Amino acid sequence: MNKSKNEMRETVKQNLVMAKEFYKKNKELGLVMFIQQKKDKKKSLIPVFIHGEGAFDHRHDVVFDLGVRFGIMKFKKEINDVDGFYMISEVWIGDNKDVAPSQQTDKKEGIASVGLDKDGNMLSEIYEMKKKWVGDDVSVEFKKLVEFGDKPDKAGAPLLEMFWKGVKSMEKFDELLPAGLREPVASLNTDETFDLIMSQFNQIRKNNGQTKIIRRENPSRSSRKK
């Protein structure tokens, strides 16, 4: 296994340790993501939490927007690079492969820890989760069910890929930005740049993924009387 995958292996394991801490404080995990950034030759993990039905229902858009945000930070040289995107999430586990785990009566609670780096390397681990309650406090233990694999679960992979689509959209923006526009864009701070970029993406979302050219009506023609 190359150095990149070895680093991912350690990160995926560390995230499970963090998951135990989340349960102690929050009683539930929800969806927790980590963006691995590099700044001044040092790598750090930035946690992001998605809670609530509204945010969870739009998680693919939220994750894409995160990718755009970190792509802008790289574009403006606030960070050197974005190395990896990781996620820990609760899952249902079942023995019947022909039926969705959530529909099985003997399903078990589990947790998946997955990661996808900038080079396309994927790693995942799946554990059965056992909760132990003492009053209002809960502790969790994980029993490994699936060893490291190079493909995350079907539910996790598209979410991981969506983050990198956001990052790459900014790399494409940097590549295509004309020289004459670089100075005006450079004068914007990160928030302003993000708002500018996302206004375009949000318009496409409103149009159901279709770009539309809106032409202003010719005033001289519209004012003519028949």
N, C-alpha and C positions, 0 to 999 in steps of 0.2 A: 504494500500500500504506500502511495507517495506521501510526501510531507503534508500536502493540502488535505488529503483524506484523514491522515492521522490527527491533524488539528481539529477537523470536523468531528471525528470520533470523540475526542476529549470534550469538545463543546457540547455535543449532544448529551453526553453523560452529565456534565455540569448542570445543564438545564434541568435535568431530573431532580438534582439536589435542590435547586431553586424552587421547583414545583412543590416540594414538601413544605418549604417556608411559606409559600403562598397559601397553602391549605390551612396552616396554623393561624394565619391572620385573617383570611377571607372566607374560610369554610368551603369555598368552591374556586375552581381555577378559571373557568371561562376559556378564553383564547389568549395566550400570551406569546408574543413574538419578540425576537431579538435581532437587531441589525448589528452586524459586526463591521465596524468602521476602522480605518487606519488613519492616524494623525501623528505626525512627527515620529514615524517609525514605530508607534505604539498602537496595538489593537485593543479595542474596547467594545463591549456589548451594550447596546442601548435597548432597554426593554420598552415594549409598547403593549398596552392592554386593550382588548376589545370586549366590552361588557354591554349588556342591554340588547334587547331584541332588534331595535332599529339599526344599531351599528353592526350587529352580527349578520343581519339580513343583507347588508350592503358591504360585507367584509371584502369582497373582491375589489370593489371600488376604493375602499379604505386602504387596502394593501398596495394597489396601483399608485394611489396618491402618495403613499409613503415612499415608494420607489422614486417617484418624480422629485419629492422633497430632497431625498438624499442624493439624487442625481444633480440637483441644483447646487447642493452644498459642495459636491465634487467639482462642478463647473466653475463655481466661484472660489475654489481652492480653500474652502474652510476646512475640508478634510482631504487627505491624499487619495483615499480610495474607499470603496465599499467591497468587502471581501466575502461576506456570507449573510444569509437570511435563514433564521431558525424559528421553529414554532413548537410549542408544547400545547396539546389539546386533549380534552377528555374524549374518549371513544367508547362505543359499545363493542363487546367481544362475544361472538357466538360460535358454536361448534358446527352448525349446519351451513355449509358453503353455498347452498342453493337459496338461502333465505337471508335477507338483510339482518345483520345483528340486532338492530333496534327492534325488529319484529319478533324476535325469539323470546320465548317465555323464560328460558334459563340463561339469558344473557348476563354477562358480567361487566362490571365497570373496568375501564382500562385507561391508559394514557399513552399517547404517541409523542415521541420526540423526534422531529425530523429537521433536516437541513439541506440547503441547496446553495452552493457557492457560485462565485462569478464565472467559474470555468465550466459549470454544468454538472459538477460532481454532486451526487445525492447520497444521503445516508439517513437511515431511520431505525428506531427501536420501538417496540411495542411491549408494554408491561400490563399485567393484570394489577389492578389497584385494590387494596383492602384498607378500608377506613376503620379506625378504632375511636369510638366516642367516649369521652369521660366528662360528663356534664355537658357543657356547651363547647368544650374543646375537642378538637379532632386531630388525630395524627394519621399518617398514611404510610403504607409500606408497598413497595413495588416488587412484583415477581415477573421476571423476564419471560416473555412468551416467544418473541421473535428476535433472533440475533440481528446484528447489523446487516442491512440490505442496501443495495445501491439504488433502490427505487422506493420513494415514500408511498404511503397508502394513497389510494385513488382520490380520497377526499382532500388530502393535504397537498398533493403535487400541483394542481392548478393554482392554488393560493400562493405557493412558493414561486411559481413561474410568473404570476401576475406582478409580484414585487420587481422582478428583474425586467419585466416589460417596461415598467415605469422608469427604472434607472436607464435603460437603453434608449428610451424615448428622448431623454435629455442628452445622451451621448450623440444621438442623431441630430438633435437641435444644435449642439455645439459644432458638429461637423458641417451643417448646412448654413449656419448663421453667416450672412454676408459681412465682410470686413467693415462696411460703413455703419452697420448696426451694433457692432461689438461695444463701442464706447457708450451709446445710450443704455444698452442692456447692463453693462458693467456698473453704471451709475445707480441702478436699482439695488436695494438690499435683498436679502434672501426671501423675506415675506412678500415683498412687492413682485419679485420675479416669479414666485410660486403662484401668486394671485393671477398674474398675467398668463402664465402657461395653463393653469387650471381653468381659466375662463374659456379657453378654447376647447379643452377636453369636456367640460361640463356642457357646452353647447352641443357637442357631438352626442353626448349621452341623451340630451333632451330630444335630439333628432333620431333617437334609436340607432345610433351608430352610423348614420348617414351624414355626410358633409353636404351642405347646401350653399349655393351661391345666391346671395340676395342682392338683386339689382335695384337701385333706387329709381323710382319712376321719374321720367323726364318731366319736370315741372311745366315746361312750355307746351308739351303735348297734353298733359292732364288738364290744363287750364283752357284749352280750346273748346269752344262751343260747337256743338254739332249743328 
